Each structure stands twice: as C-alpha cells, then as structure tokens.
C-alpha cells in the first residue's frame, strides 16, 4: 500500500513538474516558430476543459477568448491562442480517468457569480470522484483578483479534494 501511495504522489509530482517545464519552454518555442518561414503549421496544443455548461463549439470559443485575452495581457506561454485545441468534457464522463492519464493539460471553467463557484466546486468533486486530473488551470471570463471566491475555491479544492488549481490574472 505504501508503494502505491508513493507512486501516486510521484506521478502527480511528475505531472506538475512536466507542466512547469512546458510553461517555461513555451516562450522560446513560440519565438522560434514565429521566426521560421516553414510552411508546416505547429500541431495544436490540447486543453481539456471541465465545468462548462455544454460541450458546444460556442463554449469552446469562450475558452479561446479567455486564452486570447490572457495572451494580450502578457501571458506569452500561451503562444498562439488560435493554435489551442479546446476539448470540453463533462466531469462525469466515463472517459475521464483514461483521459486524465493521457492528457497533460486540464482546465476548470468558472462562470462569474456565486452560482459559478458552486457549480465549479461541484465539478471538482465529480473530477475527484471519477479519478480525474489533480492539477487544473482555472479559466474564468474576467475576475480581476484571486481574492474572495477564487481563493476559497482553490483552498477548498486543495484541502478537501487534493486538487491543485492554478489561477492567472493580469501580470
């Protein structure tokens, strides 16, 4: 049992380390690809998103708009926001455990208002119950500060579910 726990913690640490490495390397890759004149388009970066009201194309566009805004605000690790492949997924999907092992980039959509936070926490509980990812980027349509409900959501996710939430704002 100890070996399984150590392996699970090691896998989470490896995933987190891998995400940090990827974020740190991304600006250099973006600059190199923008300077090269090759005709090949870079492969899209997949971002799995849970917590959206539907899995429609309109919802994927909302995620793309947030990525575009963050990129314009100085988060250069995003690279070309149009190059991201957004995949909305229901937290109760039977595919969640397998995808959590296969896909390295996950996000939680948090809608504005108190109901948005309630729904986001419920989504996180489903992600936890269905053996989903343990680290997610928080996507939101425009909170200006992590104070208040976003901090509460991050603290509750970490304390009660062992899920780490990464929250970004204007640099």
MODELLER restraints for C-alpha pairs under 7 A, 6 or more apart:
rsr = mdl.restraints
at = mdl.atoms
rsr.add(forms.Gaussian(group=physical.xy_distance, feature=features.Distance(at['CA:23:A'], at['CA:77:A']), mean=5.72, stdev=0.5))
rsr.add(forms.Gaussian(group=physical.xy_distance, feature=features.Distance(at['CA:26:A'], at['CA:77:A']), mean=5.10, stdev=0.5))
rsr.add(forms.Gaussian(group=physical.xy_distance, feature=features.Distance(at['CA:27:A'], at['CA:76:A']), mean=6.05, stdev=0.5))
rsr.add(forms.Gaussian(group=physical.xy_distance, feature=features.Distance(at['CA:27:A'], at['CA:77:A']), mean=5.13, stdev=0.5))
rsr.add(forms.Gaussian(group=physical.xy_distance, feature=features.Distance(at['CA:27:A'], at['CA:79:A']), mean=6.87, stdev=0.5))
rsr.add(forms.Gaussian(group=physical.xy_distance, feature=features.Distance(at['CA:30:A'], at['CA:79:A']), mean=5.56, stdev=0.5))
rsr.add(forms.Gaussian(group=physical.xy_distance, feature=features.Distance(at['CA:44:A'], at['CA:83:A']), mean=5.00, stdev=0.5))
rsr.add(forms.Gaussian(group=physical.xy_distance, feature=features.Distance(at['CA:44:A'], at['CA:84:A']), mean=5.17, stdev=0.5))
rsr.add(forms.Gaussian(group=physical.xy_distance, feature=features.Distance(at['CA:44:A'], at['CA:85:A']), mean=5.65, stdev=0.5))
rsr.add(forms.Gaussian(group=physical.xy_distance, feature=features.Distance(at['CA:45:A'], at['CA:83:A']), mean=6.57, stdev=0.5))
rsr.add(forms.Gaussian(group=physical.xy_distance, feature=features.Distance(at['CA:45:A'], at['CA:84:A']), mean=4.74, stdev=0.5))
rsr.add(forms.Gaussian(group=physical.xy_distance, feature=features.Distance(at['CA:45:A'], at['CA:85:A']), mean=5.68, stdev=0.5))
rsr.add(forms.Gaussian(group=physical.xy_distance, feature=features.Distance(at['CA:46:A'], at['CA:84:A']), mean=5.88, stdev=0.5))
rsr.add(forms.Gaussian(group=physical.xy_distance, feature=features.Distance(at['CA:46:A'], at['CA:85:A']), mean=4.60, stdev=0.5))
rsr.add(forms.Gaussian(group=physical.xy_distance, feature=features.Distance(at['CA:46:A'], at['CA:86:A']), mean=6.02, stdev=0.5))
rsr.add(forms.Gaussian(group=physical.xy_distance, feature=features.Distance(at['CA:46:A'], at['CA:105:A']), mean=6.86, stdev=0.5))
rsr.add(forms.Gaussian(group=physical.xy_distance, feature=features.Distance(at['CA:47:A'], at['CA:84:A']), mean=6.91, stdev=0.5))
rsr.add(forms.Gaussian(group=physical.xy_distance, feature=features.Distance(at['CA:47:A'], at['CA:85:A']), mean=6.14, stdev=0.5))
rsr.add(forms.Gaussian(group=physical.xy_distance, feature=features.Distance(at['CA:47:A'], at['CA:86:A']), mean=5.11, stdev=0.5))
rsr.add(forms.Gaussian(group=physical.xy_distance, feature=features.Distance(at['CA:47:A'], at['CA:87:A']), mean=6.08, stdev=0.5))
rsr.add(forms.Gaussian(group=physical.xy_distance, feature=features.Distance(at['CA:47:A'], at['CA:105:A']), mean=5.19, stdev=0.5))
rsr.add(forms.Gaussian(group=physical.xy_distance, feature=features.Distance(at['CA:47:A'], at['CA:106:A']), mean=5.61, stdev=0.5))
rsr.add(forms.Gaussian(group=physical.xy_distance, feature=features.Distance(at['CA:47:A'], at['CA:107:A']), mean=6.95, stdev=0.5))
rsr.add(forms.Gaussian(group=physical.xy_distance, feature=features.Distance(at['CA:48:A'], at['CA:86:A']), mean=6.27, stdev=0.5))
rsr.add(forms.Gaussian(group=physical.xy_distance, feature=features.Distance(at['CA:48:A'], at['CA:87:A']), mean=4.83, stdev=0.5))
rsr.add(forms.Gaussian(group=physical.xy_distance, feature=features.Distance(at['CA:48:A'], at['CA:88:A']), mean=5.93, stdev=0.5))
rsr.add(forms.Gaussian(group=physical.xy_distance, feature=features.Distance(at['CA:48:A'], at['CA:89:A']), mean=6.74, stdev=0.5))
rsr.add(forms.Gaussian(group=physical.xy_distance, feature=features.Distance(at['CA:48:A'], at['CA:105:A']), mean=6.27, stdev=0.5))
rsr.add(forms.Gaussian(group=physical.xy_distance, feature=features.Distance(at['CA:48:A'], at['CA:106:A']), mean=4.73, stdev=0.5))
rsr.add(forms.Gaussian(group=physical.xy_distance, feature=features.Distance(at['CA:48:A'], at['CA:107:A']), mean=6.15, stdev=0.5))
rsr.add(forms.Gaussian(group=physical.xy_distance, feature=features.Distance(at['CA:49:A'], at['CA:87:A']), mean=5.96, stdev=0.5))
rsr.add(forms.Gaussian(group=physical.xy_distance, feature=features.Distance(at['CA:49:A'], at['CA:88:A']), mean=4.61, stdev=0.5))
rsr.add(forms.Gaussian(group=physical.xy_distance, feature=features.Distance(at['CA:49:A'], at['CA:89:A']), mean=5.87, stdev=0.5))
rsr.add(forms.Gaussian(group=physical.xy_distance, feature=features.Distance(at['CA:49:A'], at['CA:106:A']), mean=5.84, stdev=0.5))
rsr.add(forms.Gaussian(group=physical.xy_distance, feature=features.Distance(at['CA:49:A'], at['CA:107:A']), mean=4.71, stdev=0.5))
rsr.add(forms.Gaussian(group=physical.xy_distance, feature=features.Distance(at['CA:49:A'], at['CA:108:A']), mean=5.70, stdev=0.5))
rsr.add(forms.Gaussian(group=physical.xy_distance, feature=features.Distance(at['CA:49:A'], at['CA:109:A']), mean=6.70, stdev=0.5))
rsr.add(forms.Gaussian(group=physical.xy_distance, feature=features.Distance(at['CA:50:A'], at['CA:88:A']), mean=5.96, stdev=0.5))
rsr.add(forms.Gaussian(group=physical.xy_distance, feature=features.Distance(at['CA:50:A'], at['CA:89:A']), mean=5.24, stdev=0.5))
rsr.add(forms.Gaussian(group=physical.xy_distance, feature=features.Distance(at['CA:50:A'], at['CA:90:A']), mean=5.77, stdev=0.5))
rsr.add(forms.Gaussian(group=physical.xy_distance, feature=features.Distance(at['CA:50:A'], at['CA:91:A']), mean=5.74, stdev=0.5))
rsr.add(forms.Gaussian(group=physical.xy_distance, feature=features.Distance(at['CA:50:A'], at['CA:107:A']), mean=6.36, stdev=0.5))
rsr.add(forms.Gaussian(group=physical.xy_distance, feature=features.Distance(at['CA:50:A'], at['CA:108:A']), mean=5.09, stdev=0.5))
rsr.add(forms.Gaussian(group=physical.xy_distance, feature=features.Distance(at['CA:50:A'], at['CA:109:A']), mean=6.20, stdev=0.5))
rsr.add(forms.Gaussian(group=physical.xy_distance, feature=features.Distance(at['CA:51:A'], at['CA:90:A']), mean=6.87, stdev=0.5))
rsr.add(forms.Gaussian(group=physical.xy_distance, feature=features.Distance(at['CA:51:A'], at['CA:91:A']), mean=6.92, stdev=0.5))
rsr.add(forms.Gaussian(group=physical.xy_distance, feature=features.Distance(at['CA:51:A'], at['CA:108:A']), mean=5.69, stdev=0.5))
rsr.add(forms.Gaussian(group=physical.xy_distance, feature=features.Distance(at['CA:51:A'], at['CA:109:A']), mean=4.95, stdev=0.5))
rsr.add(forms.Gaussian(group=physical.xy_distance, feature=features.Distance(at['CA:51:A'], at['CA:110:A']), mean=6.91, stdev=0.5))
rsr.add(forms.Gaussian(group=physical.xy_distance, feature=features.Distance(at['CA:51:A'], at['CA:120:A']), mean=6.08, stdev=0.5))
rsr.add(forms.Gaussian(group=physical.xy_distance, feature=features.Distance(at['CA:51:A'], at['CA:123:A']), mean=5.75, stdev=0.5))
rsr.add(forms.Gaussian(group=physical.xy_distance, feature=features.Distance(at['CA:52:A'], at['CA:59:A']), mean=6.91, stdev=0.5))
rsr.add(forms.Gaussian(group=physical.xy_distance, feature=features.Distance(at['CA:52:A'], at['CA:88:A']), mean=6.89, stdev=0.5))
rsr.add(forms.Gaussian(group=physical.xy_distance, feature=features.Distance(at['CA:52:A'], at['CA:109:A']), mean=5.68, stdev=0.5))
rsr.add(forms.Gaussian(group=physical.xy_distance, feature=features.Distance(at['CA:55:A'], at['CA:88:A']), mean=5.08, stdev=0.5))
rsr.add(forms.Gaussian(group=physical.xy_distance, feature=features.Distance(at['CA:55:A'], at['CA:89:A']), mean=6.47, stdev=0.5))
rsr.add(forms.Gaussian(group=physical.xy_distance, feature=features.Distance(at['CA:60:A'], at['CA:86:A']), mean=5.81, stdev=0.5))
rsr.add(forms.Gaussian(group=physical.xy_distance, feature=features.Distance(at['CA:60:A'], at['CA:88:A']), mean=6.81, stdev=0.5))
rsr.add(forms.Gaussian(group=physical.xy_distance, feature=features.Distance(at['CA:64:A'], at['CA:81:A']), mean=6.48, stdev=0.5))
rsr.add(forms.Gaussian(group=physical.xy_distance, feature=features.Distance(at['CA:66:A'], at['CA:141:A']), mean=6.26, stdev=0.5))
rsr.add(forms.Gaussian(group=physical.xy_distance, feature=features.Distance(at['CA:67:A'], at['CA:81:A']), mean=5.72, stdev=0.5))
rsr.add(forms.Gaussian(group=physical.xy_distance, feature=features.Distance(at['CA:68:A'], at['CA:81:A']), mean=5.37, stdev=0.5))
rsr.add(forms.Gaussian(group=physical.xy_distance, feature=features.Distance(at['CA:71:A'], at['CA:78:A']), mean=6.05, stdev=0.5))
rsr.add(forms.Gaussian(group=physical.xy_distance, feature=features.Distance(at['CA:73:A'], at['CA:170:A']), mean=5.82, stdev=0.5))
rsr.add(forms.Gaussian(group=physical.xy_distance, feature=features.Distance(at['CA:73:A'], at['CA:171:A']), mean=6.91, stdev=0.5))
rsr.add(forms.Gaussian(group=physical.xy_distance, feature=features.Distance(at['CA:74:A'], at['CA:171:A']), mean=6.48, stdev=0.5))
rsr.add(forms.Gaussian(group=physical.xy_distance, feature=features.Distance(at['CA:91:A'], at['CA:123:A']), mean=6.07, stdev=0.5))
rsr.add(forms.Gaussian(group=physical.xy_distance, feature=features.Distance(at['CA:91:A'], at['CA:126:A']), mean=5.69, stdev=0.5))
rsr.add(forms.Gaussian(group=physical.xy_distance, feature=features.Distance(at['CA:91:A'], at['CA:127:A']), mean=5.37, stdev=0.5))
rsr.add(forms.Gaussian(group=physical.xy_distance, feature=features.Distance(at['CA:92:A'], at['CA:126:A']), mean=6.13, stdev=0.5))
rsr.add(forms.Gaussian(group=physical.xy_distance, feature=features.Distance(at['CA:92:A'], at['CA:130:A']), mean=6.79, stdev=0.5))
rsr.add(forms.Gaussian(group=physical.xy_distance, feature=features.Distance(at['CA:96:A'], at['CA:130:A']), mean=6.73, stdev=0.5))
rsr.add(forms.Gaussian(group=physical.xy_distance, feature=features.Distance(at['CA:96:A'], at['CA:132:A']), mean=5.65, stdev=0.5))
rsr.add(forms.Gaussian(group=physical.xy_distance, feature=features.Distance(at['CA:97:A'], at['CA:130:A']), mean=6.38, stdev=0.5))
rsr.add(forms.Gaussian(group=physical.xy_distance, feature=features.Distance(at['CA:97:A'], at['CA:131:A']), mean=5.18, stdev=0.5))
rsr.add(forms.Gaussian(group=physical.xy_distance, feature=features.Distance(at['CA:97:A'], at['CA:132:A']), mean=5.20, stdev=0.5))
rsr.add(forms.Gaussian(group=physical.xy_distance, feature=features.Distance(at['CA:100:A'], at['CA:132:A']), mean=5.26, stdev=0.5))
rsr.add(forms.Gaussian(group=physical.xy_distance, feature=features.Distance(at['CA:100:A'], at['CA:133:A']), mean=5.03, stdev=0.5))
rsr.add(forms.Gaussian(group=physical.xy_distance, feature=features.Distance(at['CA:106:A'], at['CA:136:A']), mean=4.97, stdev=0.5))
rsr.add(forms.Gaussian(group=physical.xy_distance, feature=features.Distance(at['CA:106:A'], at['CA:137:A']), mean=6.26, stdev=0.5))
rsr.add(forms.Gaussian(group=physical.xy_distance, feature=features.Distance(at['CA:107:A'], at['CA:136:A']), mean=4.61, stdev=0.5))
rsr.add(forms.Gaussian(group=physical.xy_distance, feature=features.Distance(at['CA:107:A'], at['CA:137:A']), mean=4.35, stdev=0.5))
rsr.add(forms.Gaussian(group=physical.xy_distance, feature=features.Distance(at['CA:107:A'], at['CA:138:A']), mean=5.62, stdev=0.5))
rsr.add(forms.Gaussian(group=physical.xy_distance, feature=features.Distance(at['CA:107:A'], at['CA:139:A']), mean=6.38, stdev=0.5))
rsr.add(forms.Gaussian(group=physical.xy_distance, feature=features.Distance(at['CA:108:A'], at['CA:136:A']), mean=6.09, stdev=0.5))
rsr.add(forms.Gaussian(group=physical.xy_distance, feature=features.Distance(at['CA:108:A'], at['CA:137:A']), mean=6.11, stdev=0.5))
rsr.add(forms.Gaussian(group=physical.xy_distance, feature=features.Distance(at['CA:108:A'], at['CA:138:A']), mean=4.93, stdev=0.5))
rsr.add(forms.Gaussian(group=physical.xy_distance, feature=features.Distance(at['CA:108:A'], at['CA:139:A']), mean=5.82, stdev=0.5))
rsr.add(forms.Gaussian(group=physical.xy_distance, feature=features.Distance(at['CA:109:A'], at['CA:138:A']), mean=6.14, stdev=0.5))
rsr.add(forms.Gaussian(group=physical.xy_distance, feature=features.Distance(at['CA:109:A'], at['CA:139:A']), mean=4.78, stdev=0.5))
rsr.add(forms.Gaussian(group=physical.xy_distance, feature=features.Distance(at['CA:109:A'], at['CA:140:A']), mean=5.97, stdev=0.5))
rsr.add(forms.Gaussian(group=physical.xy_distance, feature=features.Distance(at['CA:110:A'], at['CA:116:A']), mean=5.65, stdev=0.5))
rsr.add(forms.Gaussian(group=physical.xy_distance, feature=features.Distance(at['CA:110:A'], at['CA:117:A']), mean=6.34, stdev=0.5))
rsr.add(forms.Gaussian(group=physical.xy_distance, feature=features.Distance(at['CA:110:A'], at['CA:120:A']), mean=5.68, stdev=0.5))
rsr.add(forms.Gaussian(group=physical.xy_distance, feature=features.Distance(at['CA:110:A'], at['CA:138:A']), mean=6.88, stdev=0.5))
rsr.add(forms.Gaussian(group=physical.xy_distance, feature=features.Distance(at['CA:110:A'], at['CA:139:A']), mean=6.07, stdev=0.5))
rsr.add(forms.Gaussian(group=physical.xy_distance, feature=features.Distance(at['CA:110:A'], at['CA:140:A']), mean=5.09, stdev=0.5))
rsr.add(forms.Gaussian(group=physical.xy_distance, feature=features.Distance(at['CA:111:A'], at['CA:140:A']), mean=6.15, stdev=0.5))
rsr.add(forms.Gaussian(group=physical.xy_distance, feature=features.Distance(at['CA:111:A'], at['CA:141:A']), mean=6.81, stdev=0.5))
rsr.add(forms.Gaussian(group=physical.xy_distance, feature=features.Distance(at['CA:112:A'], at['CA:141:A']), mean=6.97, stdev=0.5))
rsr.add(forms.Gaussian(group=physical.xy_distance, feature=features.Distance(at['CA:121:A'], at['CA:153:A']), mean=6.77, stdev=0.5))
rsr.add(forms.Gaussian(group=physical.xy_distance, feature=features.Distance(at['CA:128:A'], at['CA:161:A']), mean=6.41, stdev=0.5))
rsr.add(forms.Gaussian(group=physical.xy_distance, feature=features.Distance(at['CA:134:A'], at['CA:162:A']), mean=6.92, stdev=0.5))
rsr.add(forms.Gaussian(group=physical.xy_distance, feature=features.Distance(at['CA:134:A'], at['CA:163:A']), mean=4.60, stdev=0.5))
rsr.add(forms.Gaussian(group=physical.xy_distance, feature=features.Distance(at['CA:134:A'], at['CA:164:A']), mean=6.10, stdev=0.5))
rsr.add(forms.Gaussian(group=physical.xy_distance, feature=features.Distance(at['CA:135:A'], at['CA:163:A']), mean=5.71, stdev=0.5))
rsr.add(forms.Gaussian(group=physical.xy_distance, feature=features.Distance(at['CA:135:A'], at['CA:164:A']), mean=4.66, stdev=0.5))
rsr.add(forms.Gaussian(group=physical.xy_distance, feature=features.Distance(at['CA:135:A'], at['CA:165:A']), mean=5.87, stdev=0.5))
rsr.add(forms.Gaussian(group=physical.xy_distance, feature=features.Distance(at['CA:136:A'], at['CA:164:A']), mean=6.43, stdev=0.5))
rsr.add(forms.Gaussian(group=physical.xy_distance, feature=features.Distance(at['CA:136:A'], at['CA:165:A']), mean=5.10, stdev=0.5))
rsr.add(forms.Gaussian(group=physical.xy_distance, feature=features.Distance(at['CA:136:A'], at['CA:166:A']), mean=6.18, stdev=0.5))
rsr.add(forms.Gaussian(group=physical.xy_distance, feature=features.Distance(at['CA:137:A'], at['CA:165:A']), mean=5.78, stdev=0.5))
rsr.add(forms.Gaussian(group=physical.xy_distance, feature=features.Distance(at['CA:137:A'], at['CA:166:A']), mean=4.67, stdev=0.5))
rsr.add(forms.Gaussian(group=physical.xy_distance, feature=features.Distance(at['CA:137:A'], at['CA:167:A']), mean=6.29, stdev=0.5))
rsr.add(forms.Gaussian(group=physical.xy_distance, feature=features.Distance(at['CA:138:A'], at['CA:165:A']), mean=6.28, stdev=0.5))
rsr.add(forms.Gaussian(group=physical.xy_distance, feature=features.Distance(at['CA:138:A'], at['CA:166:A']), mean=5.84, stdev=0.5))
rsr.add(forms.Gaussian(group=physical.xy_distance, feature=features.Distance(at['CA:138:A'], at['CA:167:A']), mean=5.27, stdev=0.5))
rsr.add(forms.Gaussian(group=physical.xy_distance, feature=features.Distance(at['CA:144:A'], at['CA:169:A']), mean=6.55, stdev=0.5))
rsr.add(forms.Gaussian(group=physical.xy_distance, feature=features.Distance(at['CA:145:A'], at['CA:169:A']), mean=6.68, stdev=0.5))
rsr.add(forms.Gaussian(group=physical.xy_distance, feature=features.Distance(at['CA:154:A'], at['CA:165:A']), mean=5.58, stdev=0.5))
rsr.add(forms.Gaussian(group=physical.xy_distance, feature=features.Distance(at['CA:157:A'], at['CA:163:A']), mean=5.20, stdev=0.5))
rsr.add(forms.Gaussian(group=physical.xy_distance, feature=features.Distance(at['CA:157:A'], at['CA:164:A']), mean=6.67, stdev=0.5))
rsr.add(forms.Gaussian(group=physical.xy_distance, feature=features.Distance(at['CA:158:A'], at['CA:164:A']), mean=5.54, stdev=0.5))
